[in-house]
Amino acid sequence: MRSSFEIIAEILNTAKNGAKKTRIMYSCGLSYRFVEKYLELLLDTGLLQTGNSYHTTDKGMGFLNKYQTLELLLNTRQ
């Protein structure tokens, strides 16, 4: 089972170069209900912006970089 942070990171990664809701839904393996919930959260927190498609903001890229660093640290500890 994925954590909310993993799902958020997947959405932000998918939307780095722009993505429609359907692409995010299938790419991240989420139901329509969950995509709606997470997109609303990410828009409200300024990690995503919307226009013709969803795009990861600079703030979202910062989150993604920190998440990936943390994941690397946790996976390499002895």
PDB file of N, CA, C and O in Angstrom, chain B, residues numbered from 101:
ATOM      1  N   MET B 101       0.843  -1.189   0.000  1.00  0.00           N
ATOM      2  CA  MET B 101       0.000   0.000   0.000  1.00  0.00           C
ATOM      3  C   MET B 101       0.885   1.248   0.000  1.00  0.00           C
ATOM      4  O   MET B 101       1.820   1.355   0.793  1.00  0.00           O
ATOM      5  N   ARG B 102       0.589   2.167  -0.875  1.00  0.00           N
ATOM      6  CA  ARG B 102       1.374   3.395  -0.986  1.00  0.00           C
ATOM      7  C   ARG B 102       0.918   4.429   0.029  1.00  0.00           C
ATOM      8  O   ARG B 102      -0.254   4.493   0.398  1.00  0.00           O
ATOM      9  N   SER B 103       1.873   5.233   0.469  1.00  0.00           N
ATOM     10  CA  SER B 103       1.532   6.324   1.374  1.00  0.00           C
ATOM     11  C   SER B 103       1.054   7.523   0.559  1.00  0.00           C
ATOM     12  O   SER B 103       1.230   7.573  -0.658  1.00  0.00           O
ATOM     13  N   SER B 104       0.454   8.477   1.244  1.00  0.00           N
ATOM     14  CA  SER B 104       0.025   9.710   0.581  1.00  0.00           C
ATOM     15  C   SER B 104       1.213  10.431  -0.045  1.00  0.00           C
ATOM     16  O   SER B 104       1.095  11.007  -1.126  1.00  0.00           O
ATOM     17  N   PHE B 105       2.364  10.398   0.638  1.00  0.00           N
ATOM     18  CA  PHE B 105       3.551  11.067   0.100  1.00  0.00           C
ATOM     19  C   PHE B 105       4.003  10.415  -1.198  1.00  0.00           C
ATOM     20  O   PHE B 105       4.416  11.109  -2.127  1.00  0.00           O
ATOM     21  N   GLU B 106       3.930   9.081  -1.274  1.00  0.00           N
ATOM     22  CA  GLU B 106       4.307   8.385  -2.503  1.00  0.00           C
ATOM     23  C   GLU B 106       3.374   8.766  -3.657  1.00  0.00           C
ATOM     24  O   GLU B 106       3.823   8.998  -4.779  1.00  0.00           O
ATOM     25  N   ILE B 107       2.086   8.825  -3.368  1.00  0.00           N
ATOM     26  CA  ILE B 107       1.098   9.185  -4.389  1.00  0.00           C
ATOM     27  C   ILE B 107       1.323  10.620  -4.851  1.00  0.00           C
ATOM     28  O   ILE B 107       1.294  10.897  -6.051  1.00  0.00           O
ATOM     29  N   ILE B 108       1.545  11.529  -3.913  1.00  0.00           N
ATOM     30  CA  ILE B 108       1.798  12.935  -4.255  1.00  0.00           C
ATOM     31  C   ILE B 108       3.042  13.047  -5.132  1.00  0.00           C
ATOM     32  O   ILE B 108       3.042  13.770  -6.128  1.00  0.00           O
ATOM     33  N   ALA B 109       4.101  12.331  -4.757  1.00  0.00           N
ATOM     34  CA  ALA B 109       5.339  12.362  -5.544  1.00  0.00           C
ATOM     35  C   ALA B 109       5.092  11.829  -6.954  1.00  0.00           C
ATOM     36  O   ALA B 109       5.623  12.383  -7.916  1.00  0.00           O
ATOM     37  N   GLU B 110       4.303  10.773  -7.097  1.00  0.00           N
ATOM     38  CA  GLU B 110       3.992  10.218  -8.412  1.00  0.00           C
ATOM     39  C   GLU B 110       3.217  11.225  -9.261  1.00  0.00           C
ATOM     40  O   GLU B 110       3.497  11.390 -10.448  1.00  0.00           O
ATOM     41  N   ILE B 111       2.246  11.894  -8.649  1.00  0.00           N
ATOM     42  CA  ILE B 111       1.455  12.891  -9.383  1.00  0.00           C
ATOM     43  C   ILE B 111       2.355  14.040  -9.836  1.00  0.00           C
ATOM     44  O   ILE B 111       2.303  14.452 -10.995  1.00  0.00           O
ATOM     45  N   LEU B 112       3.177  14.555  -8.928  1.00  0.00           N
ATOM     46  CA  LEU B 112       4.067  15.666  -9.271  1.00  0.00           C
ATOM     47  C   LEU B 112       5.056  15.264 -10.360  1.00  0.00           C
ATOM     48  O   LEU B 112       5.356  16.057 -11.252  1.00  0.00           O
ATOM     49  N   ASN B 113       5.555  14.057 -10.289  1.00  0.00           N
ATOM     50  CA  ASN B 113       6.480  13.563 -11.300  1.00  0.00           C
ATOM     51  C   ASN B 113       5.789  13.433 -12.663  1.00  0.00           C
ATOM     52  O   ASN B 113       6.375  13.776 -13.690  1.00  0.00           O
ATOM     53  N   THR B 114       4.573  12.948 -12.672  1.00  0.00           N
ATOM     54  CA  THR B 114       3.800  12.796 -13.908  1.00  0.00           C
ATOM     55  C   THR B 114       3.492  14.151 -14.537  1.00  0.00           C
ATOM     56  O   THR B 114       3.466  14.282 -15.761  1.00  0.00           O
ATOM     57  N   ALA B 115       3.258  15.160 -13.695  1.00  0.00           N
ATOM     58  CA  ALA B 115       2.847  16.482 -14.182  1.00  0.00           C
ATOM     59  C   ALA B 115       4.019  17.434 -14.434  1.00  0.00           C
ATOM     60  O   ALA B 115       3.801  18.611 -14.720  1.00  0.00           O
ATOM     61  N   LYS B 116       5.259  16.943 -14.332  1.00  0.00           N
ATOM     62  CA  LYS B 116       6.429  17.821 -14.524  1.00  0.00           C
ATOM     63  C   LYS B 116       6.386  18.560 -15.860  1.00  0.00           C
ATOM     64  O   LYS B 116       6.691  19.751 -15.924  1.00  0.00           O
ATOM     65  N   ASN B 117       6.009  17.859 -16.917  1.00  0.00           N
ATOM     66  CA  ASN B 117       5.952  18.474 -18.250  1.00  0.00           C
ATOM     67  C   ASN B 117       4.522  18.712 -18.711  1.00  0.00           C
ATOM     68  O   ASN B 117       4.259  18.919 -19.896  1.00  0.00           O
ATOM     69  N   GLY B 118       3.610  18.679 -17.756  1.00  0.00           N
ATOM     70  CA  GLY B 118       2.197  18.898 -18.063  1.00  0.00           C
ATOM     71  C   GLY B 118       1.485  17.578 -18.286  1.00  0.00           C
ATOM     72  O   GLY B 118       2.002  16.701 -18.978  1.00  0.00           O
ATOM     73  N   ALA B 119       0.313  17.432 -17.710  1.00  0.00           N
ATOM     74  CA  ALA B 119      -0.473  16.205 -17.864  1.00  0.00           C
ATOM     75  C   ALA B 119      -1.944  16.509 -17.608  1.00  0.00           C
ATOM     76  O   ALA B 119      -2.293  17.299 -16.731  1.00  0.00           O
ATOM     77  N   LYS B 120      -2.785  15.864 -18.389  1.00  0.00           N
ATOM     78  CA  LYS B 120      -4.231  15.965 -18.184  1.00  0.00           C
ATOM     79  C   LYS B 120      -4.628  15.034 -17.039  1.00  0.00           C
ATOM     80  O   LYS B 120      -3.868  14.147 -16.651  1.00  0.00           O
ATOM     81  N   LYS B 121      -5.820  15.250 -16.514  1.00  0.00           N
ATOM     82  CA  LYS B 121      -6.321  14.471 -15.385  1.00  0.00           C
ATOM     83  C   LYS B 121      -6.333  12.971 -15.697  1.00  0.00           C
ATOM     84  O   LYS B 121      -5.964  12.162 -14.846  1.00  0.00           O
ATOM     85  N   THR B 122      -6.750  12.596 -16.898  1.00  0.00           N
ATOM     86  CA  THR B 122      -6.828  11.180 -17.273  1.00  0.00           C
ATOM     87  C   THR B 122      -5.447  10.539 -17.272  1.00  0.00           C
ATOM     88  O   THR B 122      -5.287   9.412 -16.802  1.00  0.00           O
ATOM     89  N   ARG B 123      -4.450  11.244 -17.791  1.00  0.00           N
ATOM     90  CA  ARG B 123      -3.084  10.709 -17.810  1.00  0.00           C
ATOM     91  C   ARG B 123      -2.573  10.493 -16.381  1.00  0.00           C
ATOM     92  O   ARG B 123      -1.956   9.471 -16.080  1.00  0.00           O
ATOM     93  N   ILE B 124      -2.837  11.464 -15.511  1.00  0.00           N
ATOM     94  CA  ILE B 124      -2.420  11.341 -14.108  1.00  0.00           C
ATOM     95  C   ILE B 124      -3.113  10.139 -13.467  1.00  0.00           C
ATOM     96  O   ILE B 124      -2.481   9.360 -12.753  1.00  0.00           O
ATOM     97  N   MET B 125      -4.401   9.995 -13.722  1.00  0.00           N
ATOM     98  CA  MET B 125      -5.188   8.916 -13.149  1.00  0.00           C
ATOM     99  C   MET B 125      -4.608   7.547 -13.535  1.00  0.00           C
ATOM    100  O   MET B 125      -4.389   6.699 -12.670  1.00  0.00           O
ATOM    101  N   TYR B 126      -4.361   7.336 -14.823  1.00  0.00           N
ATOM    102  CA  TYR B 126      -3.856   6.039 -15.286  1.00  0.00           C
ATOM    103  C   TYR B 126      -2.387   5.831 -14.938  1.00  0.00           C
ATOM    104  O   TYR B 126      -1.985   4.729 -14.564  1.00  0.00           O
ATOM    105  N   SER B 127      -1.594   6.872 -15.058  1.00  0.00           N
ATOM    106  CA  SER B 127      -0.162   6.771 -14.774  1.00  0.00           C
ATOM    107  C   SER B 127       0.097   6.438 -13.308  1.00  0.00           C
ATOM    108  O   SER B 127       1.032   5.706 -12.983  1.00  0.00           O
ATOM    109  N   CYS B 128      -0.738   6.981 -12.430  1.00  0.00           N
ATOM    110  CA  CYS B 128      -0.564   6.773 -10.990  1.00  0.00           C
ATOM    111  C   CYS B 128      -1.443   5.652 -10.442  1.00  0.00           C
ATOM    112  O   CYS B 128      -1.358   5.318  -9.261  1.00  0.00           O
ATOM    113  N   GLY B 129      -2.282   5.073 -11.290  1.00  0.00           N
ATOM    114  CA  GLY B 129      -3.143   3.974 -10.865  1.00  0.00           C
ATOM    115  C   GLY B 129      -4.159   4.375  -9.814  1.00  0.00           C
ATOM    116  O   GLY B 129      -4.374   3.656  -8.838  1.00  0.00           O
ATOM    117  N   LEU B 130      -4.791   5.543 -10.021  1.00  0.00           N
ATOM    118  CA  LEU B 130      -5.757   6.055  -9.048  1.00  0.00           C
ATOM    119  C   LEU B 130      -7.161   6.083  -9.632  1.00  0.00           C
ATOM    120  O   LEU B 130      -7.341   6.199 -10.845  1.00  0.00           O
ATOM    121  N   SER B 131      -8.146   5.976  -8.759  1.00  0.00           N
ATOM    122  CA  SER B 131      -9.532   6.121  -9.184  1.00  0.00           C
ATOM    123  C   SER B 131      -9.816   7.609  -9.414  1.00  0.00           C
ATOM    124  O   SER B 131      -9.062   8.479  -8.978  1.00  0.00           O
ATOM    125  N   TYR B 132     -10.913   7.870 -10.103  1.00  0.00           N
ATOM    126  CA  TYR B 132     -11.301   9.264 -10.377  1.00  0.00           C
ATOM    127  C   TYR B 132     -11.465  10.034  -9.065  1.00  0.00           C
ATOM    128  O   TYR B 132     -11.042  11.184  -8.953  1.00  0.00           O
ATOM    129  N   ARG B 133     -12.081   9.387  -8.081  1.00  0.00           N
ATOM    130  CA  ARG B 133     -12.322  10.033  -6.780  1.00  0.00           C
ATOM    131  C   ARG B 133     -11.009  10.440  -6.109  1.00  0.00           C
ATOM    132  O   ARG B 133     -10.895  11.549  -5.585  1.00  0.00           O
ATOM    133  N   PHE B 134     -10.020   9.545  -6.124  1.00  0.00           N
ATOM    134  CA  PHE B 134      -8.739   9.853  -5.502  1.00  0.00           C
ATOM    135  C   PHE B 134      -7.968  10.918  -6.276  1.00  0.00           C
ATOM    136  O   PHE B 134      -7.312  11.769  -5.677  1.00  0.00           O
ATOM    137  N   VAL B 135      -8.044  10.874  -7.600  1.00  0.00           N
ATOM    138  CA  VAL B 135      -7.376  11.910  -8.407  1.00  0.00           C
ATOM    139  C   VAL B 135      -7.955  13.270  -8.055  1.00  0.00           C
ATOM    140  O   VAL B 135      -7.211  14.231  -7.862  1.00  0.00           O
ATOM    141  N   GLU B 136      -9.255  13.355  -7.972  1.00  0.00           N
ATOM    142  CA  GLU B 136      -9.913  14.621  -7.616  1.00  0.00           C
ATOM    143  C   GLU B 136      -9.416  15.125  -6.258  1.00  0.00           C
ATOM    144  O   GLU B 136      -9.086  16.301  -6.105  1.00  0.00           O
ATOM    145  N   LYS B 137      -9.369  14.232  -5.292  1.00  0.00           N
ATOM    146  CA  LYS B 137      -8.945  14.582  -3.932  1.00  0.00           C
ATOM    147  C   LYS B 137      -7.507  15.099  -3.924  1.00  0.00           C
ATOM    148  O   LYS B 137      -7.222  16.150  -3.350  1.00  0.00           O
ATOM    149  N   TYR B 138      -6.612  14.361  -4.562  1.00  0.00           N
ATOM    150  CA  TYR B 138      -5.200  14.751  -4.546  1.00  0.00           C
ATOM    151  C   TYR B 138      -4.936  16.007  -5.381  1.00  0.00           C
ATOM    152  O   TYR B 138      -4.133  16.849  -4.979  1.00  0.00           O
ATOM    153  N   LEU B 139      -5.590  16.146  -6.522  1.00  0.00           N
ATOM    154  CA  LEU B 139      -5.383  17.346  -7.336  1.00  0.00           C
ATOM    155  C   LEU B 139      -5.843  18.590  -6.584  1.00  0.00           C
ATOM    156  O   LEU B 139      -5.180  19.626  -6.637  1.00  0.00           O
ATOM    157  N   GLU B 140      -6.962  18.496  -5.892  1.00  0.00           N
ATOM    158  CA  GLU B 140      -7.449  19.623  -5.093  1.00  0.00           C
ATOM    159  C   GLU B 140      -6.437  19.996  -4.015  1.00  0.00           C
ATOM    160  O   GLU B 140      -6.145  21.175  -3.814  1.00  0.00           O
ATOM    161  N   LEU B 141      -5.905  18.995  -3.324  1.00  0.00           N
ATOM    162  CA  LEU B 141      -4.909  19.218  -2.278  1.00  0.00           C
ATOM    163  C   LEU B 141      -3.654  19.888  -2.855  1.00  0.00           C
ATOM    164  O   LEU B 141      -3.142  20.853  -2.288  1.00  0.00           O
ATOM    165  N   LEU B 142      -3.172  19.373  -3.972  1.00  0.00           N
ATOM    166  CA  LEU B 142      -1.936  19.893  -4.571  1.00  0.00           C
ATOM    167  C   LEU B 142      -2.126  21.295  -5.144  1.00  0.00           C
ATOM    168  O   LEU B 142      -1.198  22.104  -5.112  1.00  0.00           O
ATOM    169  N   LEU B 143      -3.298  21.587  -5.658  1.00  0.00           N
ATOM    170  CA  LEU B 143      -3.593  22.945  -6.136  1.00  0.00           C
ATOM    171  C   LEU B 143      -3.685  23.912  -4.956  1.00  0.00           C
ATOM    172  O   LEU B 143      -3.155  25.021  -5.015  1.00  0.00           O
ATOM    173  N   ASP B 144      -4.359  23.488  -3.888  1.00  0.00           N
ATOM    174  CA  ASP B 144      -4.520  24.333  -2.694  1.00  0.00           C
ATOM    175  C   ASP B 144      -3.186  24.657  -2.025  1.00  0.00           C
ATOM    176  O   ASP B 144      -3.012  25.745  -1.476  1.00  0.00           O
ATOM    177  N   THR B 145      -2.249  23.717  -2.070  1.00  0.00           N
ATOM    178  CA  THR B 145      -0.953  23.921  -1.417  1.00  0.00           C
ATOM    179  C   THR B 145       0.081  24.551  -2.346  1.00  0.00           C
ATOM    180  O   THR B 145       1.208  24.822  -1.932  1.00  0.00           O
ATOM    181  N   GLY B 146      -0.301  24.783  -3.603  1.00  0.00           N
ATOM    182  CA  GLY B 146       0.609  25.440  -4.542  1.00  0.00           C
ATOM    183  C   GLY B 146       1.682  24.532  -5.124  1.00  0.00           C
ATOM    184  O   GLY B 146       2.672  25.016  -5.672  1.00  0.00           O
ATOM    185  N   LEU B 147       1.494  23.218  -5.011  1.00  0.00           N
ATOM    186  CA  LEU B 147       2.461  22.285  -5.589  1.00  0.00           C
ATOM    187  C   LEU B 147       2.161  22.000  -7.056  1.00  0.00           C
ATOM    188  O   LEU B 147       3.036  21.560  -7.802  1.00  0.00           O
ATOM    189  N   LEU B 148       0.917  22.253  -7.463  1.00  0.00           N
ATOM    190  CA  LEU B 148       0.483  22.099  -8.854  1.00  0.00           C
ATOM    191  C   LEU B 148      -0.222  23.367  -9.292  1.00  0.00           C
ATOM    192  O   LEU B 148      -0.800  24.085  -8.476  1.00  0.00           O
ATOM    193  N   GLN B 149      -0.168  23.636 -10.589  1.00  0.00           N
ATOM    194  CA  GLN B 149      -0.986  24.713 -11.152  1.00  0.00           C
ATOM    195  C   GLN B 149      -1.721  24.138 -12.355  1.00  0.00           C
ATOM    196  O   GLN B 149      -1.322  23.116 -12.915  1.00  0.00           O
ATOM    197  N   THR B 150      -2.782  24.799 -12.735  1.00  0.00           N
ATOM    198  CA  THR B 150      -3.579  24.290 -13.836  1.00  0.00           C
ATOM    199  C   THR B 150      -3.794  25.356 -14.892  1.00  0.00           C
ATOM    200  O   THR B 150      -3.830  26.551 -14.600  1.00  0.00           O
ATOM    201  N   GLY B 151      -3.933  24.903 -16.106  1.00  0.00           N
ATOM    202  CA  GLY B 151      -4.252  25.734 -17.262  1.00  0.00           C
ATOM    203  C   GLY B 151      -4.966  24.788 -18.200  1.00  0.00           C
ATOM    204  O   GLY B 151      -6.060  24.314 -17.895  1.00  0.00           O
ATOM    205  N   ASN B 152      -4.348  24.505 -19.354  1.00  0.00           N
ATOM    206  CA  ASN B 152      -4.886  23.468 -20.240  1.00  0.00           C
ATOM    207  C   ASN B 152      -4.615  22.081 -19.675  1.00  0.00           C
ATOM    208  O   ASN B 152      -5.303  21.117 -20.009  1.00  0.00           O
ATOM    209  N   SER B 153      -3.609  21.990 -18.820  1.00  0.00           N
ATOM    210  CA  SER B 153      -3.272  20.736 -18.146  1.00  0.00           C
ATOM    211  C   SER B 153      -2.671  21.074 -16.783  1.00  0.00           C
ATOM    212  O   SER B 153      -2.514  22.244 -16.436  1.00  0.00           O
ATOM    213  N   TYR B 154      -2.342  20.051 -16.030  1.00  0.00           N
ATOM    214  CA  TYR B 154      -1.740  20.255 -14.715  1.00  0.00           C
ATOM    215  C   TYR B 154      -0.221  20.284 -14.850  1.00  0.00           C
ATOM    216  O   TYR B 154       0.364  19.466 -15.560  1.00  0.00           O
ATOM    217  N   HIS B 155       0.406  21.231 -14.166  1.00  0.00           N
ATOM    218  CA  HIS B 155       1.862  21.392 -14.199  1.00  0.00           C
ATOM    219  C   HIS B 155       2.395  21.487 -12.778  1.00  0.00           C
ATOM    220  O   HIS B 155       1.809  22.156 -11.928  1.00  0.00           O
ATOM    221  N   THR B 156       3.515  20.809 -12.527  1.00  0.00           N
ATOM    222  CA  THR B 156       4.187  20.897 -11.237  1.00  0.00           C
ATOM    223  C   THR B 156       4.840  22.274 -11.123  1.00  0.00           C
ATOM    224  O   THR B 156       5.550  22.698 -12.035  1.00  0.00           O
ATOM    225  N   THR B 157       4.610  22.968 -10.025  1.00  0.00           N
ATOM    226  CA  THR B 157       5.187  24.300  -9.802  1.00  0.00           C
ATOM    227  C   THR B 157       6.625  24.155  -9.288  1.00  0.00           C
ATOM    228  O   THR B 157       7.088  23.048  -9.016  1.00  0.00           O
ATOM    229  N   ASP B 158       7.320  25.289  -9.161  1.00  0.00           N
ATOM    230  CA  ASP B 158       8.667  25.276  -8.571  1.00  0.00           C
ATOM    231  C   ASP B 158       8.612  24.727  -7.146  1.00  0.00           C
ATOM    232  O   ASP B 158       9.488  23.972  -6.724  1.00  0.00           O
ATOM    233  N   LYS B 159       7.576  25.116  -6.419  1.00  0.00           N
ATOM    234  CA  LYS B 159       7.390  24.601  -5.058  1.00  0.00           C
ATOM    235  C   LYS B 159       7.186  23.087  -5.091  1.00  0.00           C
ATOM    236  O   LYS B 159       7.711  22.364  -4.245  1.00  0.00           O
ATOM    237  N   GLY B 160       6.431  22.622  -6.061  1.00  0.00           N
ATOM    238  CA  GLY B 160       6.210  21.183  -6.231  1.00  0.00           C
ATOM    239  C   GLY B 160       7.494  20.447  -6.580  1.00  0.00           C
ATOM    240  O   GLY B 160       7.722  19.335  -6.103  1.00  0.00           O
ATOM    241  N   MET B 161       8.335  21.059  -7.412  1.00  0.00           N
ATOM    242  CA  MET B 161       9.625  20.455  -7.763  1.00  0.00           C
ATOM    243  C   MET B 161      10.517  20.374  -6.529  1.00  0.00           C
ATOM    244  O   MET B 161      11.251  19.401  -6.357  1.00  0.00           O
ATOM    245  N   GLY B 162      10.457  21.393  -5.666  1.00  0.00           N
ATOM    246  CA  GLY B 162      11.209  21.370  -4.414  1.00  0.00           C
ATOM    247  C   GLY B 162      10.761  20.214  -3.536  1.00  0.00           C
ATOM    248  O   GLY B 162      11.588  19.510  -2.956  1.00  0.00           O
ATOM    249  N   PHE B 163       9.446  20.018  -3.436  1.00  0.00           N
ATOM    250  CA  PHE B 163       8.899  18.895  -2.665  1.00  0.00           C
ATOM    251  C   PHE B 163       9.392  17.580  -3.236  1.00  0.00           C
ATOM    252  O   PHE B 163       9.823  16.698  -2.494  1.00  0.00           O
ATOM    253  N   LEU B 164       9.331  17.448  -4.555  1.00  0.00           N
ATOM    254  CA  LEU B 164       9.740  16.213  -5.226  1.00  0.00           C
ATOM    255  C   LEU B 164      11.217  15.919  -4.987  1.00  0.00           C
ATOM    256  O   LEU B 164      11.582  14.773  -4.724  1.00  0.00           O
ATOM    257  N   ASN B 165      12.064  16.929  -5.075  1.00  0.00           N
ATOM    258  CA  ASN B 165      13.499  16.744  -4.837  1.00  0.00           C
ATOM    259  C   ASN B 165      13.769  16.309  -3.394  1.00  0.00           C
ATOM    260  O   ASN B 165      14.573  15.408  -3.153  1.00  0.00           O
ATOM    261  N   LYS B 166      13.100  16.949  -2.447  1.00  0.00           N
ATOM    262  CA  LYS B 166      13.284  16.584  -1.038  1.00  0.00           C
ATOM    263  C   LYS B 166      12.758  15.179  -0.758  1.00  0.00           C
ATOM    264  O   LYS B 166      13.369  14.421  -0.005  1.00  0.00           O
ATOM    265  N   TYR B 167      11.634  14.837  -1.362  1.00  0.00           N
ATOM    266  CA  TYR B 167      11.062  13.504  -1.187  1.00  0.00           C
ATOM    267  C   TYR B 167      12.017  12.441  -1.726  1.00  0.00           C
ATOM    268  O   TYR B 167      12.251  11.425  -1.071  1.00  0.00           O
ATOM    269  N   GLN B 168      12.568  12.673  -2.918  1.00  0.00           N
ATOM    270  CA  GLN B 168      13.488  11.707  -3.526  1.00  0.00           C
ATOM    271  C   GLN B 168      14.765  11.561  -2.706  1.00  0.00           C
ATOM    272  O   GLN B 168      15.294  10.457  -2.582  1.00  0.00           O
ATOM    273  N   THR B 169      15.264  12.656  -2.145  1.00  0.00           N
ATOM    274  CA  THR B 169      16.445  12.602  -1.278  1.00  0.00           C
ATOM    275  C   THR B 169      16.149  11.782  -0.032  1.00  0.00           C
ATOM    276  O   THR B 169      16.950  10.932   0.358  1.00  0.00           O
ATOM    277  N   LEU B 170      15.018  12.028   0.586  1.00  0.00           N
ATOM    278  CA  LEU B 170      14.623  11.292   1.788  1.00  0.00           C
ATOM    279  C   LEU B 170      14.456   9.808   1.478  1.00  0.00           C
ATOM    280  O   LEU B 170      14.906   8.959   2.247  1.00  0.00           O
ATOM    281  N   GLU B 171      13.821   9.497   0.370  1.00  0.00           N
ATOM    282  CA  GLU B 171      13.618   8.107  -0.033  1.00  0.00           C
ATOM    283  C   GLU B 171      14.969   7.407  -0.245  1.00  0.00           C
ATOM    284  O   GLU B 171      15.146   6.256   0.154  1.00  0.00           O
ATOM    285  N   LEU B 172      15.905   8.103  -0.867  1.00  0.00           N
ATOM    286  CA  LEU B 172      17.240   7.555  -1.088  1.00  0.00           C
ATOM    287  C   LEU B 172      17.943   7.285   0.244  1.00  0.00           C
ATOM    288  O   LEU B 172      18.552   6.230   0.426  1.00  0.00           O
ATOM    289  N   LEU B 173      17.858   8.229   1.161  1.00  0.00           N
ATOM    290  CA  LEU B 173      18.476   8.061   2.485  1.00  0.00           C
ATOM    291  C   LEU B 173      17.882   6.879   3.241  1.00  0.00           C
ATOM    292  O   LEU B 173      18.609   6.102   3.861  1.00  0.00           O
ATOM    293  N   LEU B 174      16.573   6.747   3.190  1.00  0.00           N
ATOM    294  CA  LEU B 174      15.902   5.670   3.916  1.00  0.00           C
ATOM    295  C   LEU B 174      16.186   4.304   3.303  1.00  0.00           C
ATOM    296  O   LEU B 174      16.238   3.301   4.015  1.00  0.00           O
ATOM    297  N   ASN B 175      16.369   4.261   1.997  1.00  0.00           N
ATOM    298  CA  ASN B 175      16.608   2.986   1.314  1.00  0.00           C
ATOM    299  C   ASN B 175      18.067   2.537   1.369  1.00  0.00           C
ATOM    300  O   ASN B 175      18.371   1.376   1.094  1.00  0.00           O
ATOM    301  N   THR B 176      18.970   3.454   1.724  1.00  0.00           N
ATOM    302  CA  THR B 176      20.392   3.089   1.749  1.00  0.00           C
ATOM    303  C   THR B 176      20.934   2.904   3.159  1.00  0.00           C
ATOM    304  O   THR B 176      22.099   2.543   3.328  1.00  0.00           O
ATOM    305  N   ARG B 177      20.122   3.141   4.157  1.00  0.00           N
ATOM    306  CA  ARG B 177      20.631   2.980   5.530  1.00  0.00           C
ATOM    307  C   ARG B 177      20.813   1.504   5.837  1.00  0.00           C
ATOM    308  O   ARG B 177      20.111   0.648   5.298  1.00  0.00           O
ATOM    309  N   GLN B 178      21.760   1.224   6.705  1.00  0.00           N
ATOM    310  CA  GLN B 178      22.103  -0.162   7.047  1.00  0.00           C
ATOM    311  C   GLN B 178      21.322  -0.621   8.251  1.00  0.00           C
ATOM    312  O   GLN B 178      21.477  -1.762   8.688  1.00  0.00           O
TER     313      GLN B 178
END
